[in-house]
Structure formats: structure tokens, C-alpha cells
Amino acid sequence: MRLDGRRESTNVQDRRGMSSGGKLGLGGIIIVGVLTLLFGGDLGDVLNNVSSVGGGVQSQGSTEFTAEEQALASFSKKVLAGTEDVWTAYFERNGLGEYKSPTMVLYTGTTQSGCGTGSASMGPFYCSADQCLYIDLSFFSSMKSQLGADGDFAYAYVIAHEVGHHVQNLLGTLGQAHQQMNRLGKAEANRISVRIELQADFYAGVWAHHDNAMFSSIEPGDVDEAIRCASVIGDDYLQKKAQGYAVEESFTHGTAAQRKKWLNLGITTGDIRKGNTFALSDKEL
């Protein structure tokens, strides 16, 4: 992915080297490894929008970072800046109102969010309560070592997916979906969750389409990296990897085939109107 000369976003809180001293509370119930909540979406779904579950205070730790981690931080800031440029222009051009950029929080280990305590083992997540996306940069190493998903464009997809949830939030889609989920049983709520996540994949593709149009950022092999990443974070793939079999009614993010389909559709069309996953039946997804 070509990012040379690109600006870094200033909508970033760098909490790396800080640690949260409190217990994980409710968060501890669902922190069962990176394969369980990979691409965790909106942490509010998991913690029911609890404003604080840890009660801990931030304490300053080591601020020494490797050259590799600093390069990843710079990369992440440039990708976030790209989402700002693309979505600001897209909202204005299509009469969607003002695009208000999210804040990206870089952290190490655990951190407090507006939705509760977040942990690196949960993977990246977006919190609609504070309109922030949270990333422990070690997640990218986990992608490579545990899933074989590697490459700068695959990493960019991770960030763009979480920004996709922010776009859903600004458009009102996320809030409406959460209200529906709160009224339904677990299986039906999971079906809505799948639609939320597939649409965020689609929006990540829409961003990539327009970022490339603006900056010629996509290089040969980049799309394949992202598609490969989407395929190994499907619910069926992850469940089979973790337990040897998949349970369809427990899917919350979509199958490998679905995630590849919607990401690729966004990249190909660049048209937000093509991504209404909520209007489709399960078979049509």
C-alpha cells in the first residue's frame, strides 16, 4: 500500500505504555482469546453500553517502543487520515451531512473506553458511546502468527472496518440495529450482528475504492491481502479452527465467504448504496 508522503491523523490518543489498574469486571467474562472476538465491532454490544466496568486508574509505564511498533503507529495514523479524507468528501458529495471523524486510541494491554474496559485479547473495537476506535498494535502480530493474515493492506482493512462502524453510527444504522438486538433473543440478535459486521466490511471496501482514486494507494497484491484476511476471520473458519466445528446460529460476524464478498463489493463499486445488508435475507447475504 502506497502511503509515502501521506499525512498522519491528529485524531489519535496514544496510551501505549500505560496500564489499567482495575479488574476487568464484565469484560473478563468475554475475554477468551483473540479468536473469539476478532474484529470485535462495537464493544457496546458485548458490555451492553456499560460506561465503566473496571474502575481502575491509568498508570504510566514504559514509553520505549521498537522501531517496528513506531512504524505501525505511523502507518495506522496515515490510514486513519485516509479514512478522514475519503469519508469527509463522500458525505459532502452525497448529501449525508457533516462527517465527524472518530478518535483512534492506541493502547497496550487494557484500557478504559466509554463502553467499559477493553483488552488487547478482544481485538480492535469501536465504541459508539465515545466515538473512538481502540487498537493494541500487537494485534497485527497476532494476525500474522495466529491466522497467517499479513500485509499492510490487510492491516489497513482492520482499521477501515472499525471506521466503518463509525460511519454506521453517524448514519444512525448502528443505533437502530442495537435497539433491535436488545429486543430479541440471542439467535435473532446474532443475525442482526452479522449484518452490522458485513456492512462494516463493505464500508471498508468503499473506503479502499475511494482512497485509491484519490491517492493511487493500492498496489498489486493489496486486494488479495485484504481478501485473504477477510476469509480467515469468518465465523465458520474461526470456530472450526478453535473447536473443530461451526455452529451457525452463534455466528455474529458472517462466514468467510460472506466477509470476502462484502469487502470485495465495496472495493469494486465504491457505492455506499450497494451495502444495505439489512434489506437482504440470510441466503442473499
C-alpha positions, 0 to 999 in steps of 0.5 A: 500500500502506497502511503509515502508522503501521506499525512498522519491523523491528529485524531489519535490518543496514544496510551501505549505504555500505560496500564489499567489498574482495575479488574476487568469486571464484565469484560473478563467474562468475554475475554477468551482469546483473540479468536473469539472476538476478532474484529470485535465491532462495537464493544457496546454490544458485548458490555451492553453500553456499560460506561465503566466496568473496571474502575481502575486508574491509568498508570504510566509505564514504559514509553520505549517502543521498537522501531517496528511498533513506531512504524505501525503507529505511523502507518495506522495514523496515515490510514486513519487520515485516509479514512478522514479524507475519503469519508469527509468528501463522500458525505459532502458529495452525497448529501449525508451531512457533516462527517465527524471523524472518530478518535483512534486510541492506541493502547497496550494491554487494557484500557478504559473506553466509554463502553467499559474496559477493553483488552488487547485479547478482544481485538480492535473495537469501536465504541459508539458511546465515545466515538473512538476506535481502540487498537493494541498494535500487537494485534497485527502480530497476532494476525500474522502468527495466529491466522497467517493474515499479513500485509499492510493492506490487510492491516489497513482493512482492520482499521477501515472496518472499525471506521466503518462502524463509525460511519454506521453510527453517524448514519444512525444504522448502528443505533437502530440495529442495537435497539433491535438486538436488545429486543430479541433473543440471542439467535435473532440478535446474532443475525442482526450482528452479522449484518452490522459486521458485513456492512462494516466490511463493505464500508471498508471496501468503499473506503479502499475504492475511494482512497485509491482514486484519490491517492493511487494507494493500492498496489498489486497484491493489496486486494488479495491481502485484504481478501485473504484476511477477510476469509480467515476471520469468518465465523465458520473458519474461526470456530472450526479452527478453535473447536473443530466445528461451526455452529451457525446460529452463534455466528455474529460476524458472517462466514468467510465467504460472506466477509470476502464478498462484502469487502470485495463489493465495496472495493469494486463499486465504491457505492455506499448504496450497494451495502444495505445488508439489512434489506437482504435475507440470510441466503442473499447475504 
